[in-house]
Amino acid sequence: KDKSAASKDSTPETSKRQEDGAETPKQQLLDIIGNMKVEVSYRKKLQQLKASESKKQALNKLEGLDSEGSVPQGTTEDTQRGKPLNPELVKAASAVASSLPLNKKQTESELLAQLRRHEETTDKQKKGGAINIRNVISEMTVKRQTPAQRSARLSSRISLQLDEDGRRIRPERASAQSDSRRSLKVGKRLNIFTKASTEPEDTLKTVSSPTIWDLEFAKEVAAVTAQPPRNGFEEMIQWTKEGILWEFPIDNEVGMEDDAEFHEHIFLEKHLEGFPKEGPIRHFMELVICGLSKNPYLSVKQKVEHIEWFQKYFEEKKELLQEI
Amino acid sequence: MAAAALCWALRAARQVLPSACPRQVRSYYVDWRMLRDVKRRKMAYEHADERLRINAIRKNSILPRELQEVADKEIAALPRDSCPGRIRNRCVLTSRPRGVKRRWRLSRIVFRHFADHAQMSGVQRAMW
């Protein structure tokens, strides 16, 4: 910002150098401006570094109690560095103003006002961590509304726009909005812990008695909101939701929620307790278990069902087996 | 006769009852043979486990023969359409029973048609 001002000031000066013949004030100007540029850039870098450090500190420590302790040290250093620069800047501003042919006092005052504004913003950036920035932003949004609203108010006053009730509800609405937004932003941090307090109770109450009319209403809403897809992407999204299209990248274990460990798959002898310990049936079932333990495609449930089916089958045929 | 013809005409539409889906689903199979094949596939899927287990008892050298004969009778008692051998891999689009390539489930004529119109991904005319 100072660089741009300096550059803007330097271009009319270069044009005047050609016109005028006096060299000493211009040499002084050039020296001052040259020095100013170097100092301003260094100062800007310092400020940026300090601002980034302060921001990092504020982000690391939540409420910034520590940052407040560390940042004022930085601000004091910067103010110490800033203060000796200011008289030089004033000198440079006066020299620049003297070189311009227009009202010298006005230009001087304008340049000094600009410098003061820059210093104020940089000081704010130095002092504030994330907290002050948030406040600034919140203030900014509130203030941004007001000029538009002011213009609206002006236009409404000029055009005498009256609402249905005969009053001008717009400014009230705006003030209500700004108040609500202010209160919301003030209360933002506090509302972290008060979320989701009463909602689950209400839902529990309503689920117990769903009337037919509620179901019909829900169906109607779903039918209305389900708009036809506008393009191929939305069609594909719909298909994925329905289950027609797989999800990419393809997950080979979709639908396979096998939470069992490997030993439950392999050591299936504990399920053989219902069978006789000797005889061809036991031999047969041991072979079945051997085959199941080597099967990676079935879940533990399916294997257990397999064995249980055989158990049932052989129990039904017990009479037959006893004849043999 | 007329009533039977009407019933046949209704079944040809093969409407799926709108149980839970919001819109009507009406699927037409190419012909009746395809429909029967679909039914056989469903039955085979349902009885697959039982058939596997009863066959495991039958094709056995350990268990006694009487048990295996009982198992033979049981598997014969199952519905005929539950046998996987009755499934015919027909063409999906024309229901042609012969000349069907398994990878694409299409008959050779349909396959050639689509391949020539460049609608088969990765299929090219052979030339060497």
Boltz contact constraints between the chains, C-beta under 6 A:
constraints:
  - contact:
      token1: [A, 280]
      token2: [B, 62]
      max_distance: 6.0
  - contact:
      token1: [A, 280]
      token2: [B, 63]
      max_distance: 6.0
  - contact:
      token1: [A, 283]
      token2: [B, 62]
      max_distance: 6.0
  - contact:
      token1: [A, 284]
      token2: [B, 62]
      max_distance: 6.0
  - contact:
      token1: [A, 284]
      token2: [B, 63]
      max_distance: 6.0
  - contact:
      token1: [A, 309]
      token2: [B, 53]
      max_distance: 6.0
  - contact:
      token1: [A, 324]
      token2: [B, 64]
      max_distance: 6.0
